[in-house]
């Protein structure tokens, strides 16, 4: 089968390109994808990794919805299935147990979550059973470049540049963190046999943000953790029951995430030393 990925230079797009099992896939940037349709010939599945960052700071606009514009092009390509990479932000705040599952009614509280929810609804109307929506947890990895503002990106930059990680919330807050390489390993499995509907993709459990910081610092070899605010802010984890049943994907273990953070801290240290 032929898979096309829009957003080749994105964080997830780069992780997909690094895999041997995607060597035959078609990767292109979103401007090229929207400029002409010839690249769609022979494609069986389309994965979009592109998102207009303006929609994180301004209200939703159809003109900036890359998912919607791509989906509209599939009217003349009924053989193509579409994997939409959505976000756990669509759910809004989790309940006391932190669990987010697909049966919850969306209640996004920020512009990013609202935009993804608008896109999901529009694509369902256009594509019907050809659409698979994947709501992702906090995708993490080596994020020093690219201007990302995720927890990992900010923690990595602060540790590398200042020798410290500063938390503006309780270090006991647990969140669902998914290494981008794990996500990239799962997407080919989903693209090979996509099922219509909505599925969560994450670690399947929460990890204390203080533990993440501790592991990064431990891997880095030195540094300090400062807590500027003890607020209980945004704990969550994604329930993967539906994803496990459909795709035999069960998340990642805490030990895997620990080893991943240690290795990331070591990489930050090596690059810091090499730059001196």
N, C-alpha and C positions, 0 to 999 in steps of 0.2 A: 504494500500500500504506500501511497505518497502522502506525506504530511508537510504542510507549509506552516511556517512560524513567522508571524509579523511582530516586529520589535526585536530585531536581531541583536541590537546593541544594548538592550535592556538588561537588568540584573539577572532575570530568569532566562532571557534569551541567550546570554553568554554562557550560562551554566549548561543549557541544553546543547549548545554547539560544542562544548568540551567533551561530550560523551561520544564513544565510538558507535553506539547504536543509533545515532542520529545523523551519521555521515551522509546518508542519501536524502535527508530532508531538505526542503527549500527554506532558506532563511532570507528575509528581506526587511528593509525598514518600512515604517508605516506610510511615509510619503510616497515611496515607490508603489506600495500596495494599493494606495488610493488613486494613483495617477492613471493606471490602466489595469485591465483584467486578464491579459494573456497568461500571467503566471498561475491563474486558477485552473487552467486546462490540465486534466489528469489528476488533480488533487482529490484525495479522499477525506482528509481531515484538516481543519484549520485551527491553529492555536494562536490566539492574540495575546501578546505580552506587552503591547503598547498602551499607554494611557496619557492623555493630555494633562500635564501637571497644573494647568490653570484651573481645572475642575476641583483642585484641592483648596483653592482660595476664593473661587467665585462660584455662584450658583450654576446648577446644571444647565448646559446648552446643547441642543441637538447637534449644532454645527461643530462642537468639540468632542463629540462622542465617537471615538474611533471604532469601538465595537459595533455600534449601530451602522456606521457607514460601511464597514466590512460586511455585515450581515445583509444589508440591502443588495450588495453585489452578488450574493449567493442565490438570488431569485432565479437566475439563469443557470445555476449549477446545482440541481436538486440532489446530486450524489454526494455533496460535501457535508460532512458533519462539523459542528462548530464547538470547540472547547473554549468557554469564557472563563478567564481567571478573575473571579470576583474577590470579595474580601469579607472577613469576619466583621468588619465595621458595619456591614449591612444589618447585622443583628441588633446593634446597639449594646447597652450595658447588660452584662450577665446578671443572673439572679445570685442569691447568696452562695449557692454551691459552685458558681463560676461556669457551669456547664452551658455550652451553646450547641444546639442541635437543629436540624433542618426543619422541624415542625414549628419552631418559634415564629411568631409574627415579626417581620422586620420593623425595627424602631431606630434607624440610624440617627445619630446625634451630631454628626459633623458632615461637612460638604462632600468629603471623599466617599463616605458610606452612602450618602443620599444619591450621589452620582452613579455609583455602582448599582444601587437598587433600581434606579430609573433605567439603566442599561439592561439589567436582567429582565425587567418587565417588557421593554420594547423588543428584545430579542426573542422572548417566548412567543410574542405575537407574530413575529416574522418567520421564525424557524420551526416552531412546534417541536416535534419529536427529534429533530436534528440537533437540538441544543443540549449540551451538557454544561451546567454551571458548577464551577469549583470554587467554593468559598475558602480562601486561604487564611491560615493563622499568621503570626508574625514571621515572615520569611527572613532568615538571617544568613550571614556569611561574612566574607572579607569585604568590607564596605568603606574603606578609607576614601576611595575616589567616587566620583559620580554625584556628589552633593546629596546623597540620601540622608534623611532625617529620622531614621529608625532608631530604636533603642540600641541595637548593636553598633550602628554607625556612629552615633554620638559617644557611646562608651569607648569604642575603639579609638576614635580621634582624641578624646580626652586623655586616655591612658598613654597614647603615643606622644602627644604633644605636651601634656602637663604632668604625667606620672600619676594620675589619679582618675577615679571614676566617681562622679557625683550623682546620687539618686535624689530626685525630688518627690519621692514616695517611700513608703515603708519597704525595707528590703525583704520583708516577708510576703509581699504581693507576688502571687504566682500567675504566670502567663504562659501561653502556649507558643513555643519557639520552634520553628521548622528550618533546619539547614537547607539552603537552596540546592545543594547537591542531592539531598534526599528527594526533594520535590522534582528535580530534573530526572531522577531515576524512576519516579512513579509515572510521570507524564507519558512516556512511550507506551506503558502498559494500558493506560486509559485510552490513548489515541488509537491503539490497535483494536479495541472493542468498546467504543463509547456507548454509554447508556443514557437515555434521556432523563432529565431531572436535575436535582440539586444534591451535591455531595460536599462534605467538609474534607479539607486536607490540612493536617497539622501533625503535631507530635502525639496528640491524643491524651495529653496530660499537661498540667501546669508545672512550671519550675520557678522557684523563688528568684526574683530579680537580683537579690543579694548574692545568691549562689552563682548566678551567671557572672556577676562582677567578680566574685571571688575566684572563679575558675580562669577568667581572662587574666586577672592579675597574677595568679599562680603561674600560668603559662608564660606570661611576660617576664616573670622573674623578680619583679618589684612593683611597688605602687601602693596607693592607699584608696580606701573606699570611704567617701564622705556622704552622709545623709542630711540633706538640707530641709527635708519635710517628711513627716511620718504619716502623711495622709494615706488612707486606704483607697487607692486609685486604680480602677480598670483591671481587676483580676478576671481571668477567663481561661477556659480550655475548650477545645473542640471535641465533641463526641464523634468518633469515627465509626460507629456501628454500621451505618448505611454504606459507608465506603468500604469497610471490611467485607461486607456481604457481597457487594457488587464487584469489587476489584481485588479482594484479598490483600488490602493495604491496612496495616494495623498501627501505624505511627512509628515512633522511635522510643527507645528506652532511655531512662535518665542517664545511664552510664555512657550511652552513645553521645548524648548532648554534652556531658561533662568532658569526654575525650575530645569532642569537636572544639569546645571552648578553649581547652588547654592548648590544642594545636594552633588555634587562631591566635592566642596570646603569644605563642612561640614565634609564629610568623611575623607578628607585629614587632617583636623584639629584634629578630634577624634583620628586618628591613630598616628598623631604626638604627641599628649598629652599622649597617652597610652604608647609610646615608651620611655618617659622620666623617 
